[in-house]
Amino acid sequence: MARKTKAEAEQTRRQIIDAARKVFHTLGVSRTTLEKIAQEAGVTRGAVYWHFKDKQDLFFAVREHATLPLVDQVDERLLDAGQADPLAGIEQALLRIFTVLEGDPSARETFEIMIFRCEYVAEFTPVLERINGSCDDLAIKLQGAYRRAAERGLLRPGLDPALVAQETVYFLTGAVDRWLAGPEPARVTPAWRALIAQHIALRRA
């Protein structure tokens, strides 16, 4: 058999990730086997093991495929030290998360898997630790943006940037959970935009 080119190998890897996302979303992570993923991807189980050492490794790949581009877009708004209004940047970052999930079904499915279709026990305990680490990273970036807002006199006096940043992380994680679990299709309605705007407005001087 001819050796696969790098492009062909990457295509197969992407095929497996897409298949894993679909099966995770349909069956839940605990009921998913690598055999079922291989069948969905149209490859052998050996091909899955060639690219991923186990189900946890594949889960991380599914998660990163959806979250890394989103993190880049959020960072663009949170880490801009020259932004005149850092609070507006935070609002744009929060809104961007929802608009990306609205417009990208694969990203939305991945978040639904992480929130509703995975039990973070046994071998999946490190997955939860990594997710919590991502929340901690976001809190640090938010803290920096809130601190810049305070330096510009835009943050309401008496608010601690570190505590406000943590509060925004809790707001975001709870809002995404509620938004995805709602009876209606996930849409960034005027009501959700107003909710995000009010969260920021309450922090303004």
Contacts in CASP RR format, 6 or more apart in sequence:
PFRMAT RR
TARGET T0000
AUTHOR 0000-0000-0000
METHOD contacts of the structure
MODEL  1
MARKTKAEAEQTRRQIIDAARKVFHTLGVSRTTLEKIAQEAGVTRGAVYW
HFKDKQDLFFAVREHATLPLVDQVDERLLDAGQADPLAGIEQALLRIFTV
LEGDPSARETFEIMIFRCEYVAEFTPVLERINGSCDDLAIKLQGAYRRAA
ERGLLRPGLDPALVAQETVYFLTGAVDRWLAGPEPARVTPAWRALIAQHI
ALRRA
4 12 0 8 1.000
9 51 0 8 1.000
12 41 0 8 1.000
12 43 0 8 1.000
12 47 0 8 1.000
12 51 0 8 1.000
13 51 0 8 1.000
13 61 0 8 1.000
15 41 0 8 1.000
15 42 0 8 1.000
15 43 0 8 1.000
16 37 0 8 1.000
16 38 0 8 1.000
16 41 0 8 1.000
16 43 0 8 1.000
16 47 0 8 1.000
16 48 0 8 1.000
16 51 0 8 1.000
16 52 0 8 1.000
16 58 0 8 1.000
17 58 0 8 1.000
17 61 0 8 1.000
17 62 0 8 1.000
17 65 0 8 1.000
18 41 0 8 1.000
18 106 0 8 1.000
19 37 0 8 1.000
19 38 0 8 1.000
19 40 0 8 1.000
19 41 0 8 1.000
19 42 0 8 1.000
20 32 0 8 1.000
20 37 0 8 1.000
20 40 0 8 1.000
20 41 0 8 1.000
20 58 0 8 1.000
20 59 0 8 1.000
20 61 0 8 1.000
20 62 0 8 1.000
21 62 0 8 1.000
21 65 0 8 1.000
21 66 0 8 1.000
21 106 0 8 1.000
21 109 0 8 1.000
21 110 0 8 1.000
21 113 0 8 1.000
22 40 0 8 1.000
22 109 0 8 1.000
23 32 0 8 1.000
23 36 0 8 1.000
23 37 0 8 1.000
23 40 0 8 1.000
24 32 0 8 1.000
24 59 0 8 1.000
24 62 0 8 1.000
24 113 0 8 1.000
24 117 0 8 1.000
24 118 0 8 1.000
25 109 0 8 1.000
25 112 0 8 1.000
25 113 0 8 1.000
25 117 0 8 1.000
27 36 0 8 1.000
28 113 0 8 1.000
28 117 0 8 1.000
28 118 0 8 1.000
29 55 0 8 1.000
29 59 0 8 1.000
29 113 0 8 1.000
29 117 0 8 1.000
29 118 0 8 1.000
29 119 0 8 1.000
29 124 0 8 1.000
30 118 0 8 1.000
30 119 0 8 1.000
32 55 0 8 1.000
33 55 0 8 1.000
34 45 0 8 1.000
34 48 0 8 1.000
34 49 0 8 1.000
34 54 0 8 1.000
34 55 0 8 1.000
34 58 0 8 1.000
35 45 0 8 1.000
37 48 0 8 1.000
37 58 0 8 1.000
38 44 0 8 1.000
38 45 0 8 1.000
38 46 0 8 1.000
38 47 0 8 1.000
38 48 0 8 1.000
41 47 0 8 1.000
41 48 0 8 1.000
48 58 0 8 1.000
52 58 0 8 1.000
52 61 0 8 1.000
54 123 0 8 1.000
55 123 0 8 1.000
56 123 0 8 1.000
56 124 0 8 1.000
56 126 0 8 1.000
56 127 0 8 1.000
59 118 0 8 1.000
59 124 0 8 1.000
59 127 0 8 1.000
60 127 0 8 1.000
60 130 0 8 1.000
62 110 0 8 1.000
62 113 0 8 1.000
63 110 0 8 1.000
63 114 0 8 1.000
63 127 0 8 1.000
63 131 0 8 1.000
65 106 0 8 1.000
65 110 0 8 1.000
66 104 0 8 1.000
66 106 0 8 1.000
66 107 0 8 1.000
66 110 0 8 1.000
66 111 0 8 1.000
67 107 0 8 1.000
67 110 0 8 1.000
67 134 0 8 1.000
70 96 0 8 1.000
70 97 0 8 1.000
70 100 0 8 1.000
70 107 0 8 1.000
71 134 0 8 1.000
73 93 0 8 1.000
73 96 0 8 1.000
73 100 0 8 1.000
74 93 0 8 1.000
74 96 0 8 1.000
74 97 0 8 1.000
74 138 0 8 1.000
74 141 0 8 1.000
75 141 0 8 1.000
77 83 0 8 1.000
77 89 0 8 1.000
77 90 0 8 1.000
77 92 0 8 1.000
77 93 0 8 1.000
77 96 0 8 1.000
78 89 0 8 1.000
78 90 0 8 1.000
78 93 0 8 1.000
78 141 0 8 1.000
78 142 0 8 1.000
78 144 0 8 1.000
78 145 0 8 1.000
79 141 0 8 1.000
79 145 0 8 1.000
80 89 0 8 1.000
81 148 0 8 1.000
83 89 0 8 1.000
83 148 0 8 1.000
84 152 0 8 1.000
85 149 0 8 1.000
85 152 0 8 1.000
85 154 0 8 1.000
86 144 0 8 1.000
86 145 0 8 1.000
86 146 0 8 1.000
86 148 0 8 1.000
86 149 0 8 1.000
86 152 0 8 1.000
86 154 0 8 1.000
87 145 0 8 1.000
87 146 0 8 1.000
87 149 0 8 1.000
87 154 0 8 1.000
87 155 0 8 1.000
87 200 0 8 1.000
87 203 0 8 1.000
87 204 0 8 1.000
88 200 0 8 1.000
89 145 0 8 1.000
90 142 0 8 1.000
90 145 0 8 1.000
90 146 0 8 1.000
90 149 0 8 1.000
90 168 0 8 1.000
90 200 0 8 1.000
91 196 0 8 1.000
91 197 0 8 1.000
91 199 0 8 1.000
91 200 0 8 1.000
94 168 0 8 1.000
94 172 0 8 1.000
94 196 0 8 1.000
94 199 0 8 1.000
94 200 0 8 1.000
95 188 0 8 1.000
95 193 0 8 1.000
95 196 0 8 1.000
97 172 0 8 1.000
97 176 0 8 1.000
98 176 0 8 1.000
98 179 0 8 1.000
98 188 0 8 1.000
98 192 0 8 1.000
98 196 0 8 1.000
99 188 0 8 1.000
100 107 0 8 1.000
101 107 0 8 1.000
101 108 0 8 1.000
101 111 0 8 1.000
101 176 0 8 1.000
101 179 0 8 1.000
101 180 0 8 1.000
101 186 0 8 1.000
102 108 0 8 1.000
102 186 0 8 1.000
102 187 0 8 1.000
102 188 0 8 1.000
108 180 0 8 1.000
108 186 0 8 1.000
111 176 0 8 1.000
111 180 0 8 1.000
112 180 0 8 1.000
114 131 0 8 1.000
115 176 0 8 1.000
115 177 0 8 1.000
115 180 0 8 1.000
115 181 0 8 1.000
116 180 0 8 1.000
116 181 0 8 1.000
118 124 0 8 1.000
118 127 0 8 1.000
120 127 0 8 1.000
120 128 0 8 1.000
120 131 0 8 1.000
135 169 0 8 1.000
135 173 0 8 1.000
138 169 0 8 1.000
138 172 0 8 1.000
139 162 0 8 1.000
139 165 0 8 1.000
139 166 0 8 1.000
139 168 0 8 1.000
139 169 0 8 1.000
140 165 0 8 1.000
142 164 0 8 1.000
142 165 0 8 1.000
142 168 0 8 1.000
142 169 0 8 1.000
143 161 0 8 1.000
143 162 0 8 1.000
143 164 0 8 1.000
143 165 0 8 1.000
144 161 0 8 1.000
144 165 0 8 1.000
145 165 0 8 1.000
146 155 0 8 1.000
146 159 0 8 1.000
146 161 0 8 1.000
146 164 0 8 1.000
146 165 0 8 1.000
146 203 0 8 1.000
147 161 0 8 1.000
149 155 0 8 1.000
149 161 0 8 1.000
149 203 0 8 1.000
150 159 0 8 1.000
150 161 0 8 1.000
153 205 0 8 1.000
154 204 0 8 1.000
154 205 0 8 1.000
155 161 0 8 1.000
155 164 0 8 1.000
155 203 0 8 1.000
155 204 0 8 1.000
155 205 0 8 1.000
156 202 0 8 1.000
156 203 0 8 1.000
156 204 0 8 1.000
156 205 0 8 1.000
157 205 0 8 1.000
159 203 0 8 1.000
164 203 0 8 1.000
168 199 0 8 1.000
171 199 0 8 1.000
175 192 0 8 1.000
175 195 0 8 1.000
175 196 0 8 1.000
179 186 0 8 1.000
179 192 0 8 1.000
180 186 0 8 1.000
END
